């Protein structure tokens, strides 16, 4: 599987899942379910591009062996495209390295805060709580941080940050990080409000604290930027249990994303007999002639490049991908020729036009 294909569908899945969360779940008070949903959305987004369902919904696939093609007529291809690809890869890995270094720095700051905590702070990381005992309402604050520790909220935070290292270019992953932190606070606030005796009393404890900034990876009681949202959620009426049915809608969403990513790979299996193969007007001799007169030299390597693609019912070409490659220039040239080929005549099966998948071998 191409890395670009994996990154594309992983990021598409992250975006779709988060939009689903915004529309259906964000305003609900089912904090545990929302936590499970966000964590599952991230994990599923990483796995969905690896799941191939194309064998369940098969398209006819025809392997076409072409004779050797002379490509000496049009001159050499510029290496600019190869430089662009390398440039994009360089930018991606540079961003990934930078994000990784920043995560290590944040972990170092947390370690420092655990060893030498400042006065007036209250936070937790993994199974460790750091609370200044001189704070007012210290028992309530301790109960708040105990929930972070007991429910292993640090694992969620670390997961989101590790995923963000590799998906640093997708702004949605940072929204996931913010949302999961809010849910952690809602869960801890819900418990702490009971210890305080009332939601009003707990809200007063939140308002009266001397807020201090702490390491960003820690679960902290002091989150002034989130204060308004936390108070609003405390006062909000609990969601009716009948609203839980909305979470069942996740199943068709997951299925849809799996199907879309599977068919995006254009990896189909041989199946039913066709009445007529898809081809260019004039048949495959015309297609061979098109390739001969369109192709450009690459770098002199002699080897076959196999390109997969779909011929749609209207004759257009979609889903071009390299099944067996040679080098970047040769692969790009093969994709270019297939993509720019004239409109085909679609395959016919049982008297109807159908989509069909092809693997074409082009000898450079």
HUMO-V860934 format. One record per helix or strand of 3 or more residues. SS is the DSSP state (alpha for helix, beta for strand). FROM is the first residue (numbers start at 0). LEN is the number of residues. If there is no record, write none. Layout:
BEGIN
SS/FROM/LEN, SS/FROM/LEN
END
This chain:
BEGIN
alpha/2/22, alpha/30/18, beta/59/6, alpha/79/36, beta/121/4, beta/127/4, alpha/137/13, alpha/152/14, alpha/170/26, alpha/198/10, alpha/223/12, alpha/240/24, alpha/282/12, beta/303/8, beta/316/8, alpha/327/12, beta/346/3, beta/351/3, beta/355/8
END
